[in-house]
Amino acid sequence: MLIWTTLLLLTLLQSATADEICCCPDLTVSLKCENRSSDSIKTSLLKANGYLCDALDGTPVTLVCAVTDISEAVKAVKYSYYKAKTVKYRPVADDINNSKKLKHCDATKGTCVLPEVKWSGEAESPTKFENFDNYLYQCTVEITLIDDTKFKLTSNTMLLDVYKNTPVPENYAVLKEEKAPLDTNNAYERLTCGKDSLPLTNPPTRAKWSFKRLEDSDWTDLKILSEQPRMALVEPLIASDSVGSFDEGTLVLMAFDPSKDSGHYRCEAVYTTATVGRNQSYTRAEYKITGNNQQNHGQPETKMLSAITSTTYTLVDEFVYFTCHARDTDASEKGLFRWVYEFDSDFVVVDTATELFKDVEILNYNRTLKLPSYYKYHDLKFKCEVRRKTEANPIFSDQFTQPVIVPQVMYVPLTSKTCSNFDSEIDLYSSTKYMMSDKTDVDDFVQKLTGARYRWMINSKIVTPFSNPSGIATERQLRMTAEVFNRTVGNSKNKKCQYFTFLQTRSKEYQLHEVLKVKRTGYSCQDLINCSATTVTWKCLDNVMLVSLANGSPQCISVEVRKENKTLMKRAFDKVAPSCSERNLSMIITKEDLRQDKLQGTYEVRVTSEGKNGCTKMI
């Protein structure tokens, strides 16, 4: 009985002491999806960056909440899934007025199935949000470490774009109308594309306008932006813009010219099927318009193409067009239009002869400003200046709506790592290295992203950076005194592993959460490896490698074995031990670990710490 009691006590003692975390896990959280959608459905900038999931209406979609480095240091993971209409400057889970928790998801699983996703293009309403799926999604994980440290981490957001096929009507009643003769320069004559609104579909149904002169028999497509500066097409707006009284698909004659604009107009609805990518169309409206050669000077005013049409998502190297329209201006006279930008509280003319604007083009008799890359001109506020024949003073348009710049390459960030003593200040920096663009400098590019907002957080609580005599904290840098840290984390202040997140919200469409790991220790944060005392030996009889570390080595060390420039294995030393000061400092590597039939030849063994300090041994 005494023997069994002693063994039981030893077992309990070992289990009680076998809970020291030597190396805090490198945790990140990302959200993606798995579906059965056709490969031929449309692509997207956001999809190219991994932040969009597309699926056909009625098919299942699996949300995958992936957590990295769930090692022996992690006791439990609890998953939560949310959907939201838009994103703001905090995690979706904390925005209770704009989000909904998916209650059917199992909190113990890293996946959640949406059985039959549904799309609705109807006006926003609580019923729509409850019953349809074409929204933004995000997952949150609550992690408990073996020392009972608890914290929350949040994934990127992902847009679920549900494609809905809608049959093209067979016998649509075409709207046919003859407009009374219009005055020359009659402004804003609206030609709607049919008797009712364009049908709500996804991919969306779009209006295509064509024109023929009164004496012609052949129709030609209207190239509104490039060849028809007096016209504008009303397209869907994004974000908070509003079309007002303009219906989608409406053709707006901004300043009627009888010699050029008299004739027949036809509007067709064009729909791209989601499954096979084939365009179908049908006629919705036909108009006959003539002029009476009477001048209509009207009131001096300007209208911008971007004010009644959609601003768009754009890559950093895509062209962006701004077009300006005005009453009583001859489209063939360049001198009536100038483009200006704000500089030192004044407006300066855009001069393509200068270095700043050497790649810019001004088209359509000076009505259209073509920017080769909006990224380069992000900080500039553009307006157009119009001089009318009937007025002595110029008039100015409003500032043009800015497009949203989308990075060309985006990745869920790796964990950034730092170490500090319990009584030391914490100094954290976001890495930005996952925000990559092939043609631009990373830091400069990140600063110029439209609509970017930053928040430092710990357990969903916003943390405010502070300044100190050594320097001023920037928006991408967090400094905290030990006092502020202890007050912020409360009961967790003495825990070794702490996790901050750098929340980045871009426009209203997506969020990124960079995880920053802080290891708190009672000793120096030395992470240098003693390379002379680190050995790699070959045990010939056992046909294994033995990597041995020196006493006092850093607690977070990994070993990478390479041969012929290929990585065969990468493994960390034990992250958990009964006592980190007495942990195992040896690692045995077998042929099975390297996925080789036998060990022979020359191997490169890299031994590195979290601080990237390391040794390379050849054996």
SEDO-158800 format. One line per field, with one value per residue (C-alpha): residue number from 1; residue in one letter; chain; y, x, z. Coordinates in steps of 0.5 Angstrom, whole numbers, plus 2048, in hexadecimal, padded with zeros to 3 digits. Each point is the difference from the previous one (the first is absolute). Last residue first. Layout:
BEGIN
num = (NUM_...) .
residu = (A_...) .
chaine = (A_...) .
py = (Y_...) .
px = (X_...) .
pz = (Z_...) .
This chain:
BEGIN
num = (619_618_617_616_615_614_613_612_611_610_609_608_607_606_605_604_603_602_601_600_599_598_597_596_595_594_593_592_591_590_589_588_587_586_585_584_583_582_581_580_579_578_577_576_575_574_573_572_571_570_569_568_567_566_565_564_563_562_561_560_559_558_557_556_555_554_553_552_551_550_549_548_547_546_545_544_543_542_541_540_539_538_537_536_535_534_533_532_531_530_529_528_527_526_525_524_523_522_521_520_519_518_517_516_515_514_513_512_511_510_509_508_507_506_505_504_503_502_501_500_499_498_497_496_495_494_493_492_491_490_489_488_487_486_485_484_483_482_481_480_479_478_477_476_475_474_473_472_471_470_469_468_467_466_465_464_463_462_461_460_459_458_457_456_455_454_453_452_451_450_449_448_447_446_445_444_443_442_441_440_439_438_437_436_435_434_433_432_431_430_429_428_427_426_425_424_423_422_421_420_419_418_417_416_415_414_413_412_411_410_409_408_407_406_405_404_403_402_401_400_399_398_397_396_395_394_393_392_391_390_389_388_387_386_385_384_383_382_381_380_379_378_377_376_375_374_373_372_371_370_369_368_367_366_365_364_363_362_361_360_359_358_357_356_355_354_353_352_351_350_349_348_347_346_345_344_343_342_341_340_339_338_337_336_335_334_333_332_331_330_329_328_327_326_325_324_323_322_321_320_319_318_317_316_315_314_313_312_311_310_309_308_307_306_305_304_303_302_301_300_299_298_297_296_295_294_293_292_291_290_289_288_287_286_285_284_283_282_281_280_279_278_277_276_275_274_273_272_271_270_269_268_267_266_265_264_263_262_261_260_259_258_257_256_255_254_253_252_251_250_249_248_247_246_245_244_243_242_241_240_239_238_237_236_235_234_233_232_231_230_229_228_227_226_225_224_223_222_221_220_219_218_217_216_215_214_213_212_211_210_209_208_207_206_205_204_203_202_201_200_199_198_197_196_195_194_193_192_191_190_189_188_187_186_185_184_183_182_181_180_179_178_177_176_175_174_173_172_171_170_169_168_167_166_165_164_163_162_161_160_159_158_157_156_155_154_153_152_151_150_149_148_147_146_145_144_143_142_141_140_139_138_137_136_135_134_133_132_131_130_129_128_127_126_125_124_123_122_121_120_119_118_117_116_115_114_113_112_111_110_109_108_107_106_105_104_103_102_101_100_99_98_97_96_95_94_93_92_91_90_89_88_87_86_85_84_83_82_81_80_79_78_77_76_75_74_73_72_71_70_69_68_67_66_65_64_63_62_61_60_59_58_57_56_55_54_53_52_51_50_49_48_47_46_45_44_43_42_41_40_39_38_37_36_35_34_33_32_31_30_29_28_27_26_25_24_23_22_21_20_19_18_17_16_15_14_13_12_11_10_9_8_7_6_5_4_3_2_1) .
residu = (I_M_K_T_C_G_N_K_G_E_S_T_V_R_V_E_Y_T_G_Q_L_K_D_Q_R_L_D_E_K_T_I_I_M_S_L_N_R_E_S_C_S_P_A_V_K_D_F_A_R_K_M_L_T_K_N_E_K_R_V_E_V_S_I_C_Q_P_S_G_N_A_L_S_V_L_M_V_N_D_L_C_K_W_T_V_T_T_A_S_C_N_I_L_D_Q_C_S_Y_G_T_R_K_V_K_L_V_E_H_L_Q_Y_E_K_S_R_T_Q_L_F_T_F_Y_Q_C_K_K_N_K_S_N_G_V_T_R_N_F_V_E_A_T_M_R_L_Q_R_E_T_A_I_G_S_P_N_S_F_P_T_V_I_K_S_N_I_M_W_R_Y_R_A_G_T_L_K_Q_V_F_D_D_V_D_T_K_D_S_M_M_Y_K_T_S_S_Y_L_D_I_E_S_D_F_N_S_C_T_K_S_T_L_P_V_Y_M_V_Q_P_V_I_V_P_Q_T_F_Q_D_S_F_I_P_N_A_E_T_K_R_R_V_E_C_K_F_K_L_D_H_Y_K_Y_Y_S_P_L_K_L_T_R_N_Y_N_L_I_E_V_D_K_F_L_E_T_A_T_D_V_V_V_F_D_S_D_F_E_Y_V_W_R_F_L_G_K_E_S_A_D_T_D_R_A_H_C_T_F_Y_V_F_E_D_V_L_T_Y_T_T_S_T_I_A_S_L_M_K_T_E_P_Q_G_H_N_Q_Q_N_N_G_T_I_K_Y_E_A_R_T_Y_S_Q_N_R_G_V_T_A_T_T_Y_V_A_E_C_R_Y_H_G_S_D_K_S_P_D_F_A_M_L_V_L_T_G_E_D_F_S_G_V_S_D_S_A_I_L_P_E_V_L_A_M_R_P_Q_E_S_L_I_K_L_D_T_W_D_S_D_E_L_R_K_F_S_W_K_A_R_T_P_P_N_T_L_P_L_S_D_K_G_C_T_L_R_E_Y_A_N_N_T_D_L_P_A_K_E_E_K_L_V_A_Y_N_E_P_V_P_T_N_K_Y_V_D_L_L_M_T_N_S_T_L_K_F_K_T_D_D_I_L_T_I_E_V_T_C_Q_Y_L_Y_N_D_F_N_E_F_K_T_P_S_E_A_E_G_S_W_K_V_E_P_L_V_C_T_G_K_T_A_D_C_H_K_L_K_K_S_N_N_I_D_D_A_V_P_R_Y_K_V_T_K_A_K_Y_Y_S_Y_K_V_A_K_V_A_E_S_I_D_T_V_A_C_V_L_T_V_P_T_G_D_L_A_D_C_L_Y_G_N_A_K_L_L_S_T_K_I_S_D_S_S_R_N_E_C_K_L_S_V_T_L_D_P_C_C_C_I_E_D_A_T_A_S_Q_L_L_T_L_L_L_L_T_T_W_I_L_M) .
chaine = (A_A_A_A_A_A_A_A_A_A_A_A_A_A_A_A_A_A_A_A_A_A_A_A_A_A_A_A_A_A_A_A_A_A_A_A_A_A_A_A_A_A_A_A_A_A_A_A_A_A_A_A_A_A_A_A_A_A_A_A_A_A_A_A_A_A_A_A_A_A_A_A_A_A_A_A_A_A_A_A_A_A_A_A_A_A_A_A_A_A_A_A_A_A_A_A_A_A_A_A_A_A_A_A_A_A_A_A_A_A_A_A_A_A_A_A_A_A_A_A_A_A_A_A_A_A_A_A_A_A_A_A_A_A_A_A_A_A_A_A_A_A_A_A_A_A_A_A_A_A_A_A_A_A_A_A_A_A_A_A_A_A_A_A_A_A_A_A_A_A_A_A_A_A_A_A_A_A_A_A_A_A_A_A_A_A_A_A_A_A_A_A_A_A_A_A_A_A_A_A_A_A_A_A_A_A_A_A_A_A_A_A_A_A_A_A_A_A_A_A_A_A_A_A_A_A_A_A_A_A_A_A_A_A_A_A_A_A_A_A_A_A_A_A_A_A_A_A_A_A_A_A_A_A_A_A_A_A_A_A_A_A_A_A_A_A_A_A_A_A_A_A_A_A_A_A_A_A_A_A_A_A_A_A_A_A_A_A_A_A_A_A_A_A_A_A_A_A_A_A_A_A_A_A_A_A_A_A_A_A_A_A_A_A_A_A_A_A_A_A_A_A_A_A_A_A_A_A_A_A_A_A_A_A_A_A_A_A_A_A_A_A_A_A_A_A_A_A_A_A_A_A_A_A_A_A_A_A_A_A_A_A_A_A_A_A_A_A_A_A_A_A_A_A_A_A_A_A_A_A_A_A_A_A_A_A_A_A_A_A_A_A_A_A_A_A_A_A_A_A_A_A_A_A_A_A_A_A_A_A_A_A_A_A_A_A_A_A_A_A_A_A_A_A_A_A_A_A_A_A_A_A_A_A_A_A_A_A_A_A_A_A_A_A_A_A_A_A_A_A_A_A_A_A_A_A_A_A_A_A_A_A_A_A_A_A_A_A_A_A_A_A_A_A_A_A_A_A_A_A_A_A_A_A_A_A_A_A_A_A_A_A_A_A_A_A_A_A_A_A_A_A_A_A_A_A_A_A_A_A_A_A_A_A_A_A_A_A_A_A_A_A_A_A_A_A_A_A_A_A_A_A_A_A_A_A_A_A_A_A_A_A_A_A_A_A_A_A_A_A_A_A_A_A_A_A_A_A_A_A_A_A_A_A_A_A_A_A_A_A_A_A_A_A_A_A_A_A_A_A_A_A_A_A_A_A_A_A_A_A_A_A_A_A_A_A_A_A_A_A_A_A_A_A_A_A_A_A_A_A_A_A_A_A_A_A_A_A_A) .
py = (821_808_804_807_804_805_807_801_803_7FA_7FC_7FC_7F9_7FF_7F9_7FF_7F9_7FC_7F9_7FA_7FF_7FB_7FF_807_804_804_7FE_7F9_800_802_807_7FF_807_802_805_7FD_805_802_807_7FF_7FC_7FB_801_804_802_7FA_802_802_7FD_801_7FA_7FE_808_800_803_7F9_7FE_804_7FF_805_800_805_804_803_800_803_7FC_800_7F9_7FF_7FD_7F9_7FD_7F9_7FD_7F9_7F9_7FC_7FE_806_805_806_806_808_804_807_802_804_803_803_802_807_801_804_803_801_7FC_801_7FF_802_7FE_804_7FE_805_7FD_804_801_802_803_800_804_806_804_7FC_7FE_7FF_7FC_7FF_7FB_7FF_7F9_7FE_7FA_800_802_804_806_7FB_802_807_801_807_802_7FC_803_807_7FF_7FC_806_7FF_802_7FE_802_800_806_803_801_806_7FF_7FF_805_7FC_800_7FB_7FB_7FF_7F9_7FE_7FA_7FA_7FC_804_806_805_803_802_804_7FF_804_800_7FD_805_7FE_7F9_801_805_7FA_7FB_803_7FF_7FC_7F9_802_7FD_801_7F9_804_806_7FD_804_803_7FE_804_7FD_804_7FB_7FE_7F9_7FF_801_7FC_801_7FC_801_7FB_7FF_804_7FD_802_805_801_806_804_803_808_802_806_807_804_807_806_805_803_807_806_805_808_804_7FC_7FF_7FC_7FC_7FE_7FA_7FD_7F9_7FE_7FB_7FF_7FD_7FB_7FA_802_7FB_7FA_803_7FD_802_806_802_807_800_807_803_7FF_7F9_7FE_803_7FB_7FF_7FD_806_803_800_802_806_800_7FD_806_7FF_807_802_801_804_7FD_7FE_7FC_7FE_7FD_803_7FE_805_800_806_800_7F9_802_7FA_7FF_807_802_802_7FC_7FC_7F9_7FD_7F9_7FD_7F9_7FC_7FB_7FA_800_800_7FB_803_7FF_805_807_7FE_805_806_805_7FC_803_807_805_808_806_806_801_7FF_802_7FD_801_7FF_7FB_7FC_7F9_7F9_7FA_7F9_7FB_7F8_7FC_7F9_7FC_7F9_7FE_7F9_800_7F9_7FF_7F9_7FF_807_803_807_804_806_804_804_807_803_808_803_806_807_800_803_806_801_801_7FE_802_7FA_7FB_7FB_7F9_7FC_7F9_801_805_807_804_7FF_7FC_800_7FF_7FD_7F9_7FF_802_7FC_803_806_802_806_804_807_7FD_7FB_7FD_7FD_7FF_7FF_7FB_7FF_7FA_801_7FE_800_803_807_806_802_7FE_7FA_7FF_7FA_7FF_7FA_800_7FB_7FA_7FE_7FA_7FF_802_806_801_807_805_801_803_7FF_802_807_806_806_807_804_806_804_802_801_800_7F9_7FE_7FC_7F9_7FA_7FA_7F8_7FC_7F9_7FB_7FA_7F9_7FB_803_7FE_7FA_802_7FD_802_800_801_804_7FE_806_7FE_804_7FE_7FC_802_7FE_7FF_7FF_7FB_7FE_7FA_7FE_7FA_806_802_803_803_800_805_7FF_805_801_805_7FF_7FD_7FB_801_7FF_804_806_800_800_806_804_803_800_7FA_7FD_7F9_7FA_7FA_7FB_7F8_7FD_805_7FB_802_7FE_801_7FC_800_806_7FC_805_800_807_804_807_806_807_807_802_7FB_803_7FC_7FA_803_803_807_806_7FF_7FA_7FF_7FC_7FB_7F8_7FD_7F9_7FE_7FB_7FE_7FD_7FC_7FE_803_7FF_7F9_804_803_804_803_801_7FF_802_7FD_802_7FA_802_7FC_801_804_806_7FF_802_805_801_807_802_7FB_806_7FE_7FF_807_803_7FB_7FA_7FE_7F9_7FB_7FC_7FE_800_7FA_804_800_807_804_803_801_800_801_7FD_7FF_7FC_803_7FC_7FD_7FF_7FD_7FB_7F9_802_7FE_7FA_7FE_801_7FC_7FB_800_800_7FA_7FC_801_7FE_7FA_7FE_802_7FB) .
px = (838_800_7FE_7FC_800_7FA_7FD_7FA_7FD_7FB_807_803_804_801_802_803_801_805_7FF_7FD_7FA_7FC_7F9_7FE_7FA_805_7FC_800_808_800_801_802_7FF_804_7FF_7FB_7FD_803_7FF_7FA_7FD_7FB_800_7FC_803_804_805_7FD_800_802_801_802_801_803_807_803_7FF_7FD_7FE_7FD_800_7FC_802_7FB_803_807_806_802_803_803_7FC_801_7FD_801_7FF_7FE_803_800_807_802_7FE_801_802_7FD_803_7FE_806_803_7FA_7FD_7FA_7FD_7F9_802_7F9_803_7FC_7FA_7FC_7FB_7FF_7FC_7FD_7FD_7FA_7FF_7F8_7FE_7F9_7FC_7FA_7FF_806_806_800_806_801_806_7FF_804_801_803_804_804_7FA_801_7FC_7FA_7FC_7FF_802_7FF_803_806_802_7FF_804_805_801_7FD_802_7FD_802_7FC_7FC_807_803_804_807_805_7FD_7F9_7FA_7FA_7FC_7F9_7FD_7F9_7FD_7FF_804_806_7FF_804_7FC_801_7FC_801_7FB_804_807_805_804_800_803_806_801_800_804_7FC_800_7FF_7FC_800_7FC_803_806_7FC_804_7FC_805_800_803_7FF_803_803_7FE_7FE_806_7FF_800_7FD_7FD_7FC_7FB_800_7FB_7FA_802_7FF_802_7FE_7FE_7F9_7FF_7F9_7FE_800_7FA_801_800_7FA_800_803_7FD_804_7FE_7FE_7FA_7FC_806_801_807_800_805_800_802_805_803_807_802_7FF_803_806_7FB_7FB_804_800_7FB_7FC_7FC_7FA_7FD_806_7FD_7FF_807_805_805_805_807_804_7FB_805_806_7FD_7FE_7F9_7FE_7FA_7FE_801_7FA_802_800_807_7FF_7F9_800_7FE_7FD_7FE_7FA_7FE_806_7FF_7FA_7FD_7FB_7FD_7FE_7F9_7FF_806_803_806_803_805_804_804_805_803_807_7FE_7FA_7F9_7FA_7FA_7FD_7F9_7FC_7FC_806_805_7FE_800_7FB_801_7FB_7FF_7F8_7FD_803_7FB_801_7FA_803_7F9_803_7FE_800_7FD_800_800_800_801_803_803_807_804_807_803_804_7FE_7FE_7FF_7FC_802_7FA_7FF_7FA_800_7FE_7FF_801_7FD_803_802_806_805_7FD_7FB_805_7FD_804_800_7FC_7FF_7FF_7FD_803_7FE_7FB_802_7FC_805_805_803_807_801_804_800_7FC_7FD_800_7FD_803_802_800_803_807_7FE_806_804_7FB_7FA_802_7F9_7FF_7FF_7F9_7FF_7FB_802_7FC_7FD_807_801_802_801_800_802_7FC_803_7FD_804_804_7FC_7F9_7FB_7FC_801_7FB_7F9_7FE_806_807_7FF_802_801_801_805_801_7FD_806_7FD_7F8_7FD_7FA_7FB_802_7FE_7FF_800_800_801_7FB_804_7FE_805_803_807_800_804_806_803_807_802_806_802_805_805_803_806_801_7FF_804_7FD_804_800_807_7FE_807_7FE_7FE_7F9_7FE_7FA_7FF_7FC_7FE_7FE_7FB_7FD_7FA_7FC_7FD_7F8_7FB_802_803_7FA_7FB_804_7FF_804_7FD_800_806_7FF_804_800_805_7FD_804_804_805_805_807_805_7FC_7FF_7FB_7FB_7FD_7F8_800_804_801_7FC_804_7FE_7FD_804_807_804_800_802_807_801_800_7FA_7FE_7FA_7FA_803_800_803_804_802_805_803_807_803_806_805_808_800_7FF_7FB_805_7FB_7F9_7FB_7F9_7FD_7F9_7FD_7FB_7FA_7FD_7F9_802_807_806_806_805_803_806_806_803_7FE_7F9_800_802_7FA_7FF_7FA_7FD_804_803_7F9_7FE_801_802_805_802_805_801_807_802_807_804_807_800_804_806_802_7F9_800_7FB_803_801_7F9_800_807_7FD_7FA_804_805_7FA_7FD_806_801_7F9_801_806_7FD_7FA) .
pz = (7AE_7FE_806_800_806_802_802_7FD_806_801_800_7FB_7FF_7F8_7FE_7F9_7FE_7FC_7FD_804_804_7FE_7FC_801_803_805_806_7FD_800_807_804_807_804_806_805_804_805_807_800_7FD_805_7FF_7F9_7FA_7FA_7FE_7FB_7F9_7FA_7F9_7FB_7F9_7FD_7F9_7FE_7FF_807_805_808_804_807_805_806_805_807_7FF_802_807_800_7F9_7FA_7FD_7F9_800_7F9_7FF_7FC_807_7FF_7FD_805_7FC_804_800_805_803_805_7FB_7FD_807_7FE_801_803_806_803_807_805_804_7F9_7FC_7F9_7FB_7FA_7FB_7FC_7F9_7FF_7F9_7FF_7FA_7FC_803_7FE_803_807_803_807_803_805_807_803_807_802_806_805_806_7FD_7FF_806_7FD_7F8_800_807_7FF_7F9_803_806_7FB_7FC_7F9_7F9_7FA_7F8_7FA_802_802_807_801_802_806_805_800_7FB_802_7FB_802_801_7FE_803_7FC_804_7FF_7FA_7FC_7FB_7F9_7FB_7F8_7FC_7FA_800_800_806_7FE_7F9_804_804_7FB_7FB_7F9_7FA_802_806_807_806_804_801_804_807_805_805_808_806_807_805_806_807_7FD_7FB_7F9_7FA_7F9_7FA_7FA_7FE_7F9_7FC_7FC_7F9_7FB_7F9_7FB_805_7FF_7FF_802_7FB_802_7FF_7FC_803_7FE_7FA_7FF_7FC_7FC_800_7FA_7FE_7FA_7FC_806_804_803_806_801_807_803_807_801_805_7FC_7FA_7FF_802_7FB_7FB_7F8_802_7FA_801_7FB_7FE_7FD_7F9_801_803_805_801_806_800_800_806_806_7FB_7FD_7F9_801_804_805_802_807_805_807_807_7FF_7FA_7FE_7F9_7F9_7F9_7FB_7FB_7FC_7FC_7FD_7FB_7FD_805_800_807_802_806_803_800_803_7FF_805_7FE_803_7FD_804_803_807_7FF_800_804_7FC_801_7FD_7FC_802_803_7FD_7F9_803_7FF_7FF_801_7FD_7FF_7F9_7FA_7FC_7F8_7FB_7FB_800_802_7FE_805_7FE_806_801_806_803_7FB_802_801_802_802_801_806_801_807_802_7FA_7FE_7FF_7FB_800_7F9_7FF_7F9_7FE_7F9_7FE_801_805_7FB_7FC_806_805_807_806_806_7FC_806_7FE_806_801_808_801_802_805_805_7FE_807_802_807_7FE_7F9_7FA_7FA_7F9_7FD_7F9_7FF_7F9_7FD_800_7FB_7FD_806_806_7FC_7FB_7FD_7FC_7F9_7FD_7F8_7FC_7FF_7FF_807_803_803_808_804_808_804_807_805_804_806_801_804_7FE_802_7FA_7FD_802_7FD_7F9_7FD_800_802_7FB_804_7FD_805_7FD_7F9_7FD_7F9_802_7FF_7FB_804_802_7FC_805_7FF_806_7FF_803_801_7FD_801_807_802_805_806_803_807_802_807_802_807_802_805_806_803_806_808_806_807_806_806_804_804_801_7FA_7FC_7FE_7FA_7FE_7F8_7FC_7F9_7FB_7FA_7FB_7FD_7FA_805_800_806_806_7FC_7FB_806_803_7FA_7FA_7FA_7FB_7FD_803_800_804_802_801_806_803_803_806_801_805_805_807_800_7FB_7FC_800_804_7FA_804_7FD_7FE_7FF_807_804_7FD_805_7FC_7FA_803_800_7FC_7FB_7FC_7FB_800_805_801_806_802_807_802_806_801_806_803_7FC_802_7FD_7F9_7FC_7FC_7FB_800_7FA_800_7FA_7FE_7FC_7FA_7FE_7F9_7FF_7FD_7FD_804_800_806_801_804_7FD_7FC_7F9_803_802_7F9_7FD_7FC_7FC_800_7FB_806_802_807_805_806_805_804_803_807_803_807_803_806_800_807_806_801_807_802_807_801_802_807_802_7FC_803_807_7FF_7FD_806_805_7FC_800_808_801_7FC_804_807_7FE) .
